Amino acid sequence: MSESIEFYAPFAHLPGRYEWCVIHSVTHGSFACFIVIRDGTHRPVTVYHCSSRAARFMADRFPESTAIRASPSQLRIETIGSDAGSGDRIVRGRLIAATGPVALARMTFLSSADSIPRPAPYGGGDFAVWGSRWTCEGVDMEVDASVVGHVRVRDGRHEQFHGDPGILTVGSYGRLRER
């Protein structure tokens, strides 16, 4: 049985829909991703990325999911604010994509400096990540966030976010195990 430890920071999401994160993997290095979830995180997802490390990660770990490469100028994740709690926490993401379900995404997640992170355990032995052979168990250190921005999908729909509730983590830890 194979096992790997990963850390995700920044990690900001509209639960069950869209996720922005930088994955820090001991086996594949660090890389930025924008993740589109349609049927839950237990089923294959679409992962936009902008590096050869991420392409190898997706091919090795999650071939069931769709991996779409963008250029570094087309996929950006920016963190603003203090990890020490002396300022508001802000994560901004931008994606411009030529293929896949999303054509354009721009989202900003904002949480107050007064927010105290709370542990949010997830996963377990039976939690198959993205419909794969891997399970994950870990903890997110979450704060509530408000989300502004928009997503334009290929079918022409345009989703707008005007202070919608989201989640921003100050860090997330996961232990992946091969089933």
QUIZIHU-V854736 format. One record per helix or strand of 2 or more residues. SS is the DSSP state (H for helix, E for strand). FROM is the first residue (numbers start at 1). TO is the last residue. If there is no record, write none. Layout:
SS,FROM,TO  SS,FROM,TO
This chain:
E,3,14  E,18,25  E,29,36  E,46,49  H,52,61  E,66,69  E,75,80  E,89,96  E,102,111  E,118,128  H,129,131  E,134,153  E,158,178
